[in-house]
Amino acid sequence: MSKLFILGWDNCLISDVTLHKVHPSYVQMWQTVDPLLGAKWTLADTMRMQGLPPEEVWNELALLLGKEKAEYGRRIFYDTYRRLPMPPLTPNAELLLKTLRECGCNVVVVSNKTQSLLEEEIEHLQLDKLVDIALGTTADSAALFDPADPNQKLKNRCHVLEQAIGTCPNAEEVIVIAGSGYAEPAYRIKVDRFEEASAPVFDWVAAQVREEADRATMAKGE
């Protein structure tokens, strides 16, 4: 049976990215470009930005600070982000990825971060051979985002999942394992199965996939 697994990257396969990389990068950016605003920036503010295409974040910043200052802030953010240590994989995430590869499943990783940064992180963690396709935010996908639409984050995630499904149109089963923010989008586009990412879920799914693969091998040998 052809299975497509769509896996969340940030705070799913990779643990605590928001807390250990994204939030400190915002704090450093604000402390540099506008200390008064920076003193008021909280983790809740960072969480509110999650799910937005990066271009939309920097467009909003340009409206607030002006284009030149916003571009300077953007450089500070990404310089800080890349300088901070990469958080480890979520426990059992590597086991899941290796099991999916060994059992012939298709794996697509999704993220709101830029395509180039997502690919950079996957390569840094030496997971590129375990992931078939990585889908981050590109200029084309960011252009579809409408900040005036209160449901745009939901629509954006639906679009990402549909893109991922489109990479493997012959899959007989689609399984999404990601953060809770992907639960409603997965339901909206009627994927076969959604699981909220966690170490126990990774272990449980890996065991299921291995068991199914073993049964299929035994059936072929009979």
Salt bridges, closest charged atoms under 4 A:
ASP10 OD1 - LYS113 NZ 2.36
ASP45 OD1 - ARG48 NH2 3.52
GLU55 OE2 - ARG74 NH2 2.56
GLU94 OE2 - LYS98 NZ 3.38
GLU102 OE1 - ARG210 NH2 2.36
GLU120 OE2 - ARG82 NE 3.09
GLU121 OE1 - LYS113 NZ 2.88
ASP132 OD1 - ARG101 NH2 3.13
ASP149 OD2 - LYS155 NZ 2.60
GLU173 OE1 - LYS3 NZ 2.44
GLU184 OE2 - ARG188 NH2 2.81
GLU195 OE2 - ARG193 NE 3.04
GLU211 OE2 - ARG215 NH1 3.05
GLU212 OE1 - LYS3 NZ 3.15
